Amino acid sequence: MIFLDAPPRRVALAALAIAALAACGRKTEPPKTDQPANATAKAASGALSSSLSMANPSSSQQLVAGFYAIEDSAWRWTAKRFVAKLAAPANAGTGGATLRFKFALPEVALKEYEKLGISCSAGSVQIPVQYFDTAGQHEFKAAIPPTAFQGSAVDLTFTLDKSLPPSSTDKRELGVIALQLALEPS
């Protein structure tokens, strides 16, 4: 069995994450690293996308801070604060865009703090906080005004009002389980 020697907290978190993603039918594997992915160190092609799947290793070049390595070939844990750089969709400078962040909130996290607030800024534009109080998959969806797009890309900075602190069994600060992040034309 994969988790025989794993610490109890990691087993519980992994089991809940696997359950949240069970509908996707993905194979499970142990986590690869305890360090966040860093886009600055991995910038390769320079071509940015407006849509990222956390299962795609090439997405790492756009994950600026606060994202951990891919787990279970499907998702990534975030820290309490995380940043991604996405390409602006066509005509975003005049028509704005729709932000869609798909994530999972494990039951073990809700047992610690009952509900989670997520705020986001797109460039210099602050997006109102959204609250989530049930375990499972969710979507943070927001309209991003044209003023957020000053160039061909925008930094999206997410901040959680709570996170699971590092413990003796898992040295990472754990936020949410990131699945997909996209900017779509409005």
C-alpha positions, 0 to 999 in steps of 0.5 A: 500500500502506498501510505503504510509509512506516511504520517497520519496527517498526510494520509488523511489529507491525501485520502480526502484529496483523492476522494475529492478527485475520485470522479476524475478517475486519476491514479494516485501516487505519493507527493513528489516534493515539499517545495513550492513550484517557482515560475521565475526559475523555470521560465522556458518558452516565454509563451504564456497561456490564459488557461492552466491545468495543475496536472500539466508540468508545463504550467509550472512556468506560470506559477510564480509563488505558493504552489507545490509540486504536482501530486497524484498526476492531477493537482497541486497544494497551494500555500496560504498566498499563491500567485500565477501569471496568465496571458490576457485573453483576446480583447481583455483590455476593452472587454475584461475577462472572467476568472475561473479557479477550480479547486478542492477543499478537503474536509480535514481543513473545514474541521479546523476552521469551518469556512474559508475566505479567498480573495484575489487581486488581478494586477492592481484590481482587488476582487471581492472575497468569496467564502466556501463552507463545504468540502469538495470541489469548488470554483472561485469565479469573478469578473475582471474589469479591463483596467486589470489588463495593462499588458499581455499578461496579468499576475493573479494573487490569491490570499486565503484567510486561513490555512493548515499550518506546518506540522511535525508530519508535514512541513508545508503550509497547506491552503487548497488543492488547485485543479485549474486556473483560467482567464476567459473572454467576457 
